[in-house]
Amino acid sequence: METVITHISMKLTESEDKIKAYASIVINDSIKINGIKIVMTKTEKLLVILPEAENRKLQYVVPLSQETRQHIDQQLLERYFVLEEALNKTANMKGNDSNGN
């Protein structure tokens, strides 16, 4: 069975924190994974962090192949960039409105 992400929910954060978004995904319309984070590293790279225990010694979600992991990462980062671009366009439009444009 092919892994298909059938739904993505994502909320961008408004803080300057390293966490840029929180997400959940549904795989094959049968499994929902909550608690996914999109984080910015010190080297300005975005990473997808799957749910894990607070002490980071236990991962709750472990893709069993590199291909599945890459598929999850790609889908989530694509959605993040779409939402970020839409947010930036909205902010720019509001900025233009307040300047009398």
Residue pairs with C-beta under 8 A, 6 or more apart in sequence:
1 28
3 27
3 28
3 68
3 71
4 27
4 28
5 25
5 26
5 27
5 71
5 72
5 75
6 26
6 27
6 28
6 29
7 25
7 26
7 29
8 23
8 24
8 25
8 26
8 75
8 76
8 79
9 23
9 24
9 25
10 21
10 22
10 23
10 38
10 76
10 79
10 80
10 83
11 21
11 22
11 23
12 20
12 21
12 80
12 83
12 84
12 87
13 19
13 20
13 21
13 22
18 39
18 40
18 41
19 37
19 38
19 39
20 38
20 39
20 40
20 46
20 80
20 84
21 37
21 38
21 80
21 83
22 35
22 36
22 37
22 38
23 36
23 37
23 38
23 76
23 79
23 80
24 32
24 33
24 34
24 35
24 36
25 32
25 33
25 36
25 72
25 75
25 76
26 32
26 33
27 33
33 50
33 51
33 61
34 51
35 51
35 60
36 48
36 49
36 50
36 51
36 76
37 48
37 49
38 46
38 47
38 48
38 49
38 76
38 77
38 80
39 46
39 47
39 49
40 46
40 47
41 47
46 77
46 80
48 72
48 73
48 76
48 77
50 59
50 60
50 61
50 62
50 63
50 72
51 59
51 60
51 61
52 58
52 59
52 60
53 59
53 60
63 69
63 72
